[in-house]
Amino acid sequence: MTTPTEKTEELDKIIAELEEKCVELPNNVVAHHHLALVYRKAGRIDDAVRELEKCLELDDHSVEAHINLGAIHFERGDLEKALAANRRAVKVLPELARAHANIGLIMQQLGDAEKAVAAYEEALRHDPKLANAWVNMATSQIAAGNFDLAAKAAKEAIKLEPEFGMAYNNLAVAHFYQEQYQEAKAAALKARELGYQVDPRFLQAIDHELSA
């Protein structure tokens, strides 16, 4: 088994090699992108941002650089920069489902359920097998009050990934608001069985309705 120290030493070695490669090939987008990814893995986030920005300076059509830069901004809580990065990726490659899904998640975080739903719809139009997009679509449809559509989205996610705990939890929430309490409890218990942390207050609310 590799120890944490050995993993750090291995990453440092890879970084040194990639840094040398970038010095040798200063205009090579792929080299800078690889270095950015390893910097990010090593927790050197500012260095990763610098390298991704270098990629885009060399080639503004590098969609992977836009996507990865957007992911870092999202993780840092800078949603406006994350949104801008993913929108630039979509401008370069309109059919890039991941970027549309990322925009949906950002809109979800910004509290705009309508725009989140629209972004997820666009993502799923290009790639209907994105289970995470279906799950997040369900969350946004619940926020928008569209409980039938939320249940449908959650079921699509479950079809793609039958052990997706969050999908069952979202299905349970949708069923609850549809006043289908038996189905809500079954889905919530399945989510918990799969390891998802179902809010105990939600289970209590379902039991309250079932005993009413």
C-alpha angles and dihedrals in degrees: 000000000000113000123224089251092053091048090052091049090049092051091047090053092050091047092051091051093048092046089054090049091053090051090051093045105028093168097047108115094193092054093051091045093052090049090050092053093051092046088054092049089051091051094249093132099163089052090049091052091049092052093046090050088050089053090054092045087057096040121007088189093068098118093183090057090051091048095048093045089050090051092054092049089049092051089050091052095246095133097169092057090043090052092048092051093051092045089054089051090052091048089056095041112017093185094057100124095189092060092050090049090050090052088052092053092048091050088048089054090048089054097246102131094173094056091042091055091048091052093048090049089054092047092050092046087062097037116014091181096071099117094185090054090053091049093049090044087058090051092050093045089053089051089050092050094246098132099164090053090045091055091048092051093048091050090052089054091050091051089056096041112019092189097050102130096191090054090057090047091052090047089052092052092048091050090048092057089044085058089241094135100167090053090045092054093047091051093045092051090048090052090051091047088055091054101262114143101239112196106252089215088060091053089049090051091052092049090048091055092045092053095045 
